[in-house]
Amino acid sequence: MKFVRVGELVKELNLKLLACGSGFRRPIFKPLVSRASLELAGFFGAFDPTRVVVFGRGEVKYLLALPEKIGKLRLYKVISTGIPCVVTSYNQNLPSSFLQVFKSLKVPLLSSPLPTSKLIAEIVNLLERKLSPAESIHAVMMDVFGEGVLIRGGSGIGKSEIALELIRRGHRLVADDVVLLRKSTSGDLVASSFPTTKGIMEISGIGLIHVAKLFGISAILDEKKVDVVVDLVPKKETEAVRKKLGMEEDTVEFLGVRVPRVELEVKSGRNMAVLIELIAMNRHVKKYDPYLVEKIILRIRGEIGDNEFF
């Protein structure tokens, strides 16, 4: 089972240690956060001890408003459930007598200057990236007109060159050569690059290039939901008419998530970047008009007029 150490959370989010650094190896298994407000008042009916606990201003003020003995007892009951750690927002600290509770149970107390809502979002985003099911594939990932386009194809077919032309036309690179795919908690398929290769492309005959330095920081993107997969294939002799007309949409599955798939022939004279732009624009339009293809076919056949089409 995948997990994240508390020490990784501290390093990634630049958290400050307030008590018990010896607990940095405690595991975090879920990309979720608890506030523990009701638990500090004594109710544990819905408490999940596997989550990171965040104390906002309300929780800290409540603890400090209680008599010290009762406050320490309430805190002890929360910490003794086996939670990974507690993080306070707004750089809040607790009195030394309360810190002894964390030390005795070997549970780290950490703090962040961020507001509570922002801190929770940062923790959840980080844990989701690290704990979600993931796999890596040989492909290129682009953001084209706001649509996430995953470009696949055999070695040497020209994926990186097509991506470079798309970048030159104002679109954004997510990953080149090796794409990391993960399934988010919302069920979406999300693509990103490995940290060591972020913004780096390898162009045959030229070598490695740094996209941000050549085209600006806006030419790269950290991650993007995969909306469509484009498979680049060599020229074929024949192809079914229904597939050419787009009446039957193909799909491909990654990590249990099915994504629309388009097969695009690579042959002399075709502007592949423009075709991929067209695929992205078509996907975007079909989100608002799911019967677009059927209407186009009917319009070609003369069964509907322009008034009905638009």
N, C-alpha and C positions, 0 to 999 in steps of 0.2 A: 504493500500500500504506500502511495506517495505521501511525503510529508515535507514540511519546511521547518528547519530549526529556528528557535527564537532569535539566535544570533544572526541569522540571515535577515530576519525582519529588521533588527537593529541596524545592520550595515546598509541595507537597501534604502531604508527610510530615514537614516541618520537620526535615530532616536537616542535620547540621553538616558543613561542608566542611573536610577535613583536607589535601587536596592537589589541585592542578590545577583551578581554577575555569574555566579556558579550555575545558574539555571538556564544558561544560553543554549544548552543542548536539548532542552525540552522540545518535543515535537508538536507541530501544528498540522492537523489533518484536514481541516475544513476551511474554505475561503469565505467564512462568515464571521460576524462580530456580534457580541452581546454587550448591552449597556449595564446590566445587573442592577437596575434601579429597584425593581420589585424584590430582588433577592436581598438587597441591603435592608429592606423592610421586613424580611423574614419569609417571603413566599418563593418557593423553589419549584413550583408545579410545572413550569415550562422552561426551566433552565437547562442549557446544553453546556456541560463542562469542557467540551472539546474545542470550544471557540475562544478566540482572543477576546478579552474583556476591555472595553474602553470606559474610562471615567471622564465624563464631561464636568462642567461646572456644577450642575445639579447634584451629581453623585458625591463630589468632594464636599460641597457645602453641607449636604445632608449628614455625611459622616462627622464633620467638624461640629455640627450643631448638637450632636448627641453627647451625652456624658462619655468621657473617655473610655471607661470600662465597657460600656454598652457598644460604643463605636468599634472598639477593637474586637469584641465578640462577634458583631455582625460581619466585620471584615474577615475575620478568621473563618466563619462559616462559608463565605464565598470562595476564599482562596483555597480552603482545604478540600474543595470538590475536585481538584486536580487540573484546574485551568492552566493553559500554557504560560500566560503572562497577563499583566494589566498595563495598559497604556493610558496616561492622562493627557488631555488636550490643554492648550494654552500654557504649556510649561508648568502646570500645577504640580506641587509637591505635597507630601503629607508629613505630619509631625514625626519625629524620630521614634516615638513610642509605637506608632502605626507601622513604621518601616520594619520594626522587629518581627511583626507578624509575617512579612514576606521572607525575611531571612530565616525564620524558624521553619517555614514550609518549603524553602528553596524555590520560590516562585519569583521571577524578576518583576520589578516595578520600573516602568519606563515612562518617558515623557516626550512630548512633541510640542513645538510652538504653534502647530496648526489648530484652527477651530475644530470643534468636535465633528461636524458633518464632513469637512474636508479630510480629516484624519481617518474617519471610517472608510471613506471612498478610496483613499490611498492604500489602506491596509487590504481592503477587499480586492482592489485591482491587482495588487502585487500577488496576493495569495491565489487569485484565480489564474493568473498567468503561470504560476509555478505548479499548481495542483491539478489543473485541467488535463484530461487525456490528450496526448500529443504524439505526433509522428513527423518525420522529415521526408521530403520528396525532392526529386530533381526537377525543378521548374523555375519559372519567373513569375513574380506577383506584382501587379500594377493596379493603381487607382486611376481609372479612366472615366472621366465625367462623373465621378462619385460612385461608380460601380467597381467592385472588386473583381478583377479579371486574373485568373490563374492560367498562365500559358505553359502548356506541356508540349513535349516533342522530343524526338530522338536527338542524340548528340550531333552537333554540327548543322542542325536544320535552320538555325538562325534566330533562336529565341532572344538572346541578348541583344542582337542587332535590331530586332523589331522593338524591343523594350527601349533601346537607346533612341530610336526614332520617335517613339511615343513620348519620352521625356523631353526631347527637343520640341515637340508639339505642345508642351505645357502640362503633361500628365505626370504622375508621381510614382516613383519606384518604392516598393515595399521590400522586395528581396530578389536577388539574382542567384541563379545556379542551385542553391539549396534553400528551400522554403520550409519553415517550421509551421505546421498546422496544429491547432488545438481546438477542442470543443469547449465553448464557453458555458457558463452555468445557465444561460438563456437558451442553449441548444444550437447556437450559431457556430459555423466553422470559421475560425479566425486565423489569418496568416500573418507571419512576421519573419524577420531574418534573425540569424544568430547574432549576438552582440558584436562578435569579432568581425563579421562581414557586413554590418549595417552600412548602407550607402556605397558599397564597393561592387563594381562590375568587372567582369573579365571579357574583353572583346578579342576575338580571334585575330591574330596578326598584330595586335596593338599591345595587349597585356591588361594589367589592372588599371582602372580609372576610379577616381573619387568623385562621385556624382554631385555631392553638395558643393565641392570646391569649383567644379566646372559649371554647374547650372544653378547653384544657390541652394540654401537650406530648404526652401519650399519644394524642391524637386524630390525629396524623400519623405517617407511616412513610416512611422514605427510599426503599425499594424493595421489590418483592414479585413473586414468580413468578406468571405469569398462568395460572390454573387453568381458567377458563371465560370466554367472551365472551358478554355479554348485549346483543343488538341490540334497541333500542326502535323499534317501528314503529307507524304509525297503524293504527287498527282496520281489519280486513279483513272482507270479506263472507263468505268461505268459507275453510275450512282442512281439509286431509286428516285423516281420523280417526286414522290411524296416527301422524301427527306429533303430534296432540293427546295421544295416549296415551303418547308418548315412546318408542315402539318403535324409531324410527330416529333416531339421534343425528347431528346435523349438525356439521361442523367448519369452521374457517377457518384459513388459513395466513399466518404472518408470519415473514419471514426464514428460510423453510424449515422452520419448526416448526408442526405442526398442533395446534390447540387446540379443545376442545369449544365449540360455539356453541348458544345458546338464543335463540330469537326471542320477544320479549315484546310483546304488544299494549298500546298505551297508549290507555286509554279512560276515560271518566268513571266514578267510583265505585271504581276499582281502587286499592288501596294498593300502589304499585310498590315501596316500600322493603321491605314485608313479603314480597312475591313474590320479590324479589332475595335476601332472607334465606333464603327457602325453597329457592331454587336452590342457594345456597351450602351449606346444610345437606344437601340431597339429594346434591350432589357429594361431600361429605365422607363420607356414609353409603355411597355406591356404591363408594368406594375400598376399603371393607372387605367389601362385599357386591355384587360386580359384576353379579349376576343379580337385583337388587332389582326392577327394572321388570318383567321377565318374571314374577317371582313375584307382583307386584301384579296383573298382568293375569290370571294364573291364579286368584288369590284372588277377583277380581271375577266371574270366570266360574263360580266354585264348583268348580273342578277340584282345588283343594287347600284344606285346612282351616287353622285358626289354628296348630295344632301344627306343621304342615309349614312354614308361613310364617315363624314365629319360630325 
